[in-house]
């Protein structure tokens, strides 16, 4: 999906990716599984592209909570919201 976003943007719009990512979150929660590092960071970026800074901030905060090593980057991204 991320490759498609760059190779053929019209096939993987931010809206489509957000829907897919939210479905992936629900599937992972139902199976009590963790999502990989960067998942919520990318979701936050997608929200940011849509102009939804509130959801972007929430996704960046979730990334920080799950992966503390991402704190510096997430703080910088949130400072730019």
C-alpha positions in Angstrom: 0.0 0.0 0.0 2.8 2.4 0.8 4.7 1.5 -2.3 1.5 2.0 -4.4 1.1 5.5 -2.7 4.4 6.5 -4.3 4.3 4.6 -7.5 0.7 5.2 -8.4 -0.8 7.9 -6.1 -4.2 7.7 -7.7 -4.5 4.1 -6.6 -3.7 4.7 -3.0 -5.1 8.0 -1.9 -4.7 9.1 1.7 -8.4 8.4 2.2 -8.1 4.8 1.0 -5.0 4.3 3.1 -6.6 5.7 6.2 -9.5 3.3 5.8 -7.1 0.3 5.3 -4.9 1.4 8.3 -8.0 1.7 10.6 -9.1 -1.8 9.5 -5.7 -3.1 10.3 -5.9 -1.5 13.8 -9.2 -3.2 14.4 -7.9 -6.6 13.2 -4.8 -6.3 15.4 -6.8 -5.3 18.5 -9.2 -8.3 17.9 -6.2 -10.6 17.9 -4.4 -8.8 20.7 -1.4 -8.2 18.4 0.9 -5.2 18.2 1.4 -3.2 15.1 4.9 -2.6 13.7 7.0 0.5 14.5 6.1 3.4 12.2 2.5 2.3 11.7 0.9 5.0 13.7 3.5 7.6 12.5 2.5 6.9 8.9 -1.2 7.0 9.9 -0.5 10.4 11.5 1.1 11.6 8.3 -1.9 10.5 6.3 -4.2 12.4 8.7 -1.9 15.4 8.4 -2.2 15.3 4.6 -6.0 15.4 5.0 -5.8 18.5 7.3 -6.9 16.5 10.3 -4.3 17.7 12.9 -6.2 16.4 15.9 -6.1 12.8 14.6 -2.6 13.3 13.4 -1.5 14.3 16.9 -3.3 11.3 18.4 -1.5 8.9 16.0 1.9 10.5 16.7 1.2 10.3 20.5 0.3 6.6 20.1 3.5 6.0 18.2 5.5 7.6 21.0 3.7 5.5 23.7 4.3 2.2 21.9 7.8 3.0 20.7 9.6 5.5 23.0 12.6 5.5 20.7 10.4 7.5 18.2 9.9 10.4 20.7 12.3 12.9 19.2 10.8 12.5 15.7 7.2 12.4 16.8 7.8 15.6 18.9 9.2 17.3 15.9 6.3 16.3 13.7 3.8 17.5 16.3 5.6 20.8 16.6 4.9 21.3 12.9 1.2 20.6 13.1 
